[in-house]
């Protein structure tokens, strides 16, 4: 709770504003609850139990909130907990939007609150459609796969939006007007978003692999079927499927998808390492951001290690779920650093154009 107290605004008397403190606490708690929701969703997909409860919005004909605990067994438990946690996050998001509407003085913050609420409602609708339309096909792909992929990507976006709201409520965000000007490192305001976009693209590719059950299309690493770039002709595919330890079959498209994911992972790791180290040097007077840069590099390294372990250990559900959760954290870190870099550049430009107290303003021709 120290972050909450430090982030809360103070009254003119120097005391912490209890309403602002409550707002920050609700925002932090909702963000953490959303991270838990993303993790549980990843667990449901990794275990392949997304259709363990085949109806929606009911659960085997029961009201979702009155579903008997005696029936919470196996995959039903995972899917039903996912639904209940999603409902709880939706309620918390409505509370956050209401508090922002009531307490925040910034129109942007009020709009972001209601945007978050609209996004969580849409996210719930996508999850429901993924169940209801699971068997319907469109252009050779089941609608369950399409809605599941959209559900996963918007879930990550929703988490990042809540993290951004929490950042804007924090004291460090308001204190950036006195921060360094990023002289010599202004390119970071473009590099941070680019690295973050690469992470999001990786999350989209990873979600595509999970929902198409292509996570083990290639089961060796760092090689791919003993080669740096695997052959995908019909004879090679037949041989790959003969050698697979299970009865599943792999297609050329699934192999390409995983190879692109591997190449993207290398590019993202290099980009984040460069940006993180440069940010650590640029944010010389802001310890919060220096630690965030080092954390970003560390999280990406953990993410890469989890991805390798997912392949080498036959995609265990807990490792694959951790891969999803850490990916969400890395995306949030990149977004926060991107916003902070733009904030510092903007405030430094304002300071440059403001005359120093006691000196006349510059003349304009």
C-alpha positions in Angstrom: 0.0 0.0 0.0 3.0 2.3 0.2 2.6 3.0 -3.6 -1.0 4.0 -3.0 -0.1 6.4 -0.2 2.8 7.9 -2.1 0.7 8.3 -5.3 -2.3 10.0 -3.6 -2.6 13.8 -3.9 -2.3 15.9 -0.8 -4.7 18.6 0.5 -3.5 22.2 1.0 -2.9 21.3 4.7 -0.4 18.6 3.6 -2.6 15.6 4.4 -3.3 12.8 2.0 -6.6 13.2 0.2 -8.6 10.1 1.2 -10.7 10.1 -1.9 -7.6 10.2 -4.2 -6.0 7.5 -2.1 -9.1 5.3 -2.6 -9.1 6.0 -6.3 -5.4 5.0 -6.6 -6.0 1.8 -4.5 -9.0 0.8 -6.7 -7.0 1.3 -9.9 -4.0 -0.7 -8.6 -6.3 -3.5 -7.4 -8.3 -3.6 -10.6 -5.1 -3.8 -12.6 -3.7 -6.7 -10.6 -7.0 -8.5 -10.7 -6.9 -8.1 -14.5 -3.4 -9.6 -14.6 -4.8 -12.6 -12.7 -7.7 -12.8 -15.1 -5.3 -12.9 -18.1 -3.3 -15.6 -16.4 -6.4 -17.8 -15.7 -7.5 -17.3 -19.3 -4.1 -18.4 -20.5 -4.4 -21.5 -18.2 -7.8 -22.4 -19.7 -6.5 -22.2 -23.2 -3.3 -24.0 -22.4 -5.3 -26.9 -20.9 -7.7 -26.9 -23.8 -10.7 -26.6 -21.4 -12.3 -23.5 -22.9 -15.4 -25.5 -23.8 -15.7 -27.4 -20.6 -18.8 -25.2 -19.9 -20.6 -25.4 -23.3 -23.3 -22.8 -22.7 -23.3 -19.0 -22.0 -24.3 -16.8 -20.2 -25.5 -19.8 -18.1 -23.4 -22.7 -16.8 -25.0 -26.0 -17.7 -28.4 -24.3 -17.4 -27.6 -22.7 -14.0 -27.3 -19.0 -13.3 -23.5 -18.5 -13.5 -23.4 -17.2 -9.9 -25.5 -20.0 -8.6 -23.7 -22.9 -10.2 -23.3 -25.7 -7.6 -19.7 -26.0 -6.3 -20.1 -29.8 -6.4 -20.0 -29.6 -10.2 -16.7 -27.6 -10.2 -14.5 -30.5 -11.3 -11.6 -30.7 -13.8 -11.8 -28.3 -16.7 -15.2 -27.1 -15.5 -13.5 -25.6 -12.4 -10.9 -23.7 -14.5 -13.5 -22.3 -17.0 -16.0 -21.4 -14.3 -13.4 -19.6 -12.2 -12.4 -17.7 -15.3 -16.0 -16.5 -15.8 -16.4 -15.5 -12.1 -13.2 -13.6 -12.1 -14.1 -11.9 -15.3 -17.4 -10.8 -13.7 -15.5 -9.5 -10.7 -13.1 -7.5 -12.9 -16.0 -6.0 -14.8 -17.6 -4.9 -11.5 -14.3 -3.4 -10.3 -13.8 -1.6 -13.6 -17.3 0.0 -13.3 -16.4 1.1 -9.8 -13.1 2.6 -11.1 -14.9 4.4 -14.0 -17.5 5.8 -11.5 -14.8 7.0 -9.1 -12.9 8.7 -12.0 -16.1 10.4 -13.1 -16.8 11.7 -9.6 -13.3 12.5 -8.4 -11.0 13.2 -11.4 -10.6 16.7 -12.6 -9.2 15.6 -16.0 -11.7 14.9 -18.8 -9.2 12.5 -20.3 -9.1 10.4 -17.2 -12.9 10.2 -17.0 -13.0 9.1 -20.6 -10.4 6.5 -20.1 -12.3 5.1 -17.2 -15.4 4.6 -19.3 -13.4 3.3 -22.2 -12.0 0.7 -19.9 -15.5 -0.3 -18.8 -16.7 -0.5 -22.4 -13.7 -2.6 -23.3 -14.3 -5.1 -20.5 -17.9 -5.4 -21.5 -16.9 -6.1 -25.1 -14.3 -8.5 -23.9 -16.9 -10.5 -22.0 -19.1 -10.5 -25.1 -16.3 -11.9 -27.2 -15.7 -14.6 -24.6 -19.4 -15.6 -24.7 -19.5 -15.7 -28.5 -16.4 -17.9 -28.5 -18.5 -20.4 -26.6 -21.8 -20.0 -28.4 -20.3 -20.0 -31.9 -17.5 -22.4 -31.3 -18.6 -24.9 -34.0 -19.6 -22.4 -36.7 -17.1 -22.0 -39.6 -16.0 -19.1 -41.6 -13.5 -19.3 -44.5 -12.2 -22.7 -43.2 -11.7 -21.5 -39.6 -14.1 -22.0 -36.7 -15.6 -18.8 -35.2 -14.6 -20.1 -31.8 -10.9 -19.8 -32.9 -11.5 -16.3 -34.3 -13.4 -15.0 -31.3 -10.9 -16.7 -29.0 -8.0 -14.9 -30.7 -9.7 -11.6 -30.5 -10.6 -12.3 -26.8 -7.0 -12.9 -26.0 -5.6 -9.8 -27.7 -8.2 -7.4 -26.3 -7.6 -8.9 -22.9 -4.0 -7.8 -23.1 -5.0 -4.3 -24.4 -7.5 -4.0 -21.5 -4.7 -4.8 -19.0 -2.4 -2.2 -20.6 -5.2 0.4 -20.5 -5.7 -0.1 -16.7 -1.9 0.1 -16.1 -1.9 3.4 -18.0 -4.7 4.8 -15.9 -2.8 3.7 -12.7 0.3 5.4 -14.0 -1.5 8.7 -14.7 -2.9 8.7 -11.2 0.6 8.2 -9.6 2.8 10.9 -8.1 5.7 10.1 -10.5 3.6 11.1 -13.4 2.8 14.5 -11.9 6.4 15.0 -11.0 7.8 14.6 -14.5 7.5 18.4 -15.0 10.7 18.6 -13.0 12.5 15.6 -14.6 15.4 15.6 -17.1 14.9 16.7 -20.6 16.2 13.5 -22.3 18.9 15.5 -24.1 20.6 13.1 -26.5 17.9 10.4 -25.9 14.8 11.9 -27.4 14.8 9.1 -30.0 13.5 6.9 -27.1 10.0 8.4 -27.4 9.8 6.5 -30.7 11.9 3.5 -29.8 9.9 2.6 -26.7 6.6 2.4 -28.6 8.2 0.5 -31.5 9.6 -2.1 -29.0 6.2 -2.3 -27.3 4.5 -2.8 -30.7 6.9 -5.7 -31.3 5.9 -7.2 -28.0 2.2 -6.9 -28.9 2.8 -8.5 -32.2 4.5 -11.4 -30.4 1.5 -11.8 -28.1 -0.8 -11.9 -31.2 1.4 -14.6 -32.8 1.5 -16.5 -29.5 -2.3 -16.3 -29.1 -2.7 -17.5 -32.7 -0.5 -20.5 -32.0 -2.4 -21.4 -28.8 -5.8 -21.2 -30.3 -4.7 -23.2 -33.4 -3.0 -25.7 -31.1 0.3 -24.9 -33.0 2.4 -24.3 -29.9 4.3 -27.6 -30.6 4.4 -27.4 -34.3 8.1 -27.6 -33.9 9.3 -29.6 -30.8 13.0 -28.9 -30.8 15.1 -25.8 -30.1 17.1 -23.9 -31.2 16.9 -26.0 -34.4 13.7 -26.7 -36.2 13.4 -30.4 -37.1 17.2 -30.5 -37.1 17.6 -27.5 -39.5 17.7 -23.7 -39.0 14.8 -23.3 -41.4 12.7 -26.5 -41.8 11.5 -27.8 -45.1 7.8 -27.7 -45.6 7.2 -29.8 -48.7 4.7 -32.6 -48.6 7.3 -35.3 -48.1 8.9 -33.5 -45.2 5.5 -32.8 -43.5 4.7 -36.5 -43.8 8.0 -37.4 -42.1 7.5 -34.8 -39.4 4.0 -36.2 -38.6 5.4 -39.7 -38.5 8.0 -38.7 -35.9 5.7 -36.7 -33.7 5.3 -38.2 -30.2 1.5 -37.7 -30.2 -1.3 -38.3 -32.8 -1.6 -34.6 -33.7 -0.6 -33.5 -37.2 1.3 -30.3 -38.2 0.8 -28.2 -41.3 3.2 -25.9 -43.1 1.2 -22.8 -42.0 1.7 -23.9 -38.3 5.4 -24.3 -38.8 5.7 -20.9 -40.5 3.7 -19.3 -37.6 6.1 -20.7 -35.0 9.2 -19.7 -37.0 8.0 -16.2 -37.3 7.3 -16.2 -33.6 10.9 -17.3 -32.9 12.4 -14.7 -35.2 10.1 -12.0 -33.7 11.2 -13.1 -30.2 14.9 -12.5 -31.1 14.2 -9.1 -32.6 12.1 -8.1 -29.6 14.6 -9.2 -27.1 17.4 -7.2 -28.9 15.2 -4.1 -29.2 14.1 -4.2 -25.6 17.7 -4.7 -24.4 18.8 -1.6 -26.4 15.9 0.5 -25.3 16.1 -0.6 -21.7 19.8 0.1 -21.4 19.5 3.5 -23.1 16.5 4.4 -20.9 18.5 3.5 -17.8 21.1 6.0 -18.9 18.6 8.6 -20.0 16.4 8.6 -16.9 19.4 9.5 -14.7 17.4 11.5 -12.1 14.3 9.3 -12.0 15.0 6.1 -10.0 11.5 4.8 -10.7 12.0 4.8 -14.4 15.6 3.5 -14.2 14.3 0.5 -12.2 11.5 0.1 -14.8 14.0 -0.1 -17.6 16.0 -2.8 -15.8 12.8 -4.7 -15.0 11.7 -4.6 -18.6 14.9 -6.3 -19.7 14.7 -8.9 -17.0 11.0 -9.6 -17.7 11.8 -10.1 -21.4 14.6 -12.5 -20.6 12.3 -14.5 -18.4 9.7 -14.4 -21.2 12.2 -15.9 -23.6 13.2 -18.6 -21.2 9.6 -19.6 -20.6 9.0 -19.8 -24.4 12.0 -22.1 -24.8 10.8 -24.2 -21.8 7.4 -24.5 -23.4 8.9 -26.1 -26.4 11.4 -28.3 -24.8 9.1 -29.7 -22.0 6.1 -30.4 -24.3 4.1 -27.3 -23.4 3.2 -27.9 -19.7 0.2 -25.8 -18.8 1.8 -24.0 -15.9 4.8 -22.9 -18.0 2.6 -21.8 -20.9 0.4 -19.9 -18.6 3.4 -18.1 -17.0 4.5 -17.3 -20.6 1.2 -15.5 -21.1 1.3 -13.6 -17.8 4.9 -12.5 -18.2 4.1 -11.3 -21.7 1.3 -9.1 -20.3 3.7 -7.6 -17.8 6.3 -6.9 -20.5 3.7 -5.2 -22.6 2.6 -3.1 -19.7 6.3 -2.1 -18.9 6.8 -1.0 -22.5 3.6 1.0 -22.5 4.5 2.8 -19.2 8.0 3.6 -20.4 6.6 4.9 -23.7 4.1 7.2 -22.0 6.8 8.5 -19.6 9.2 9.2 -22.4 6.6 11.3 -24.3 5.7 13.0 -21.0 9.3 14.0 -20.3 9.8 15.3 -23.8 6.6 17.3 -23.7 7.3 18.9 -20.3 10.9 19.7 -21.3 9.7 21.6 -24.4 7.3 23.5 -22.2 10.2 24.5 -19.8 12.3 25.6 -22.8 9.6 28.0 -23.9 8.8 29.4 -20.4 10.9 32.5 -19.4 13.0 32.2 -16.3 11.5 34.1 -13.3 13.1 37.6 -13.1 14.1 37.7 -16.7 12.1 39.3 -19.5 10.4 37.0 -22.0 12.1 36.7 -25.4 11.0 39.1 -28.0 9.1 37.8 -31.0 9.7 39.4 -34.4 
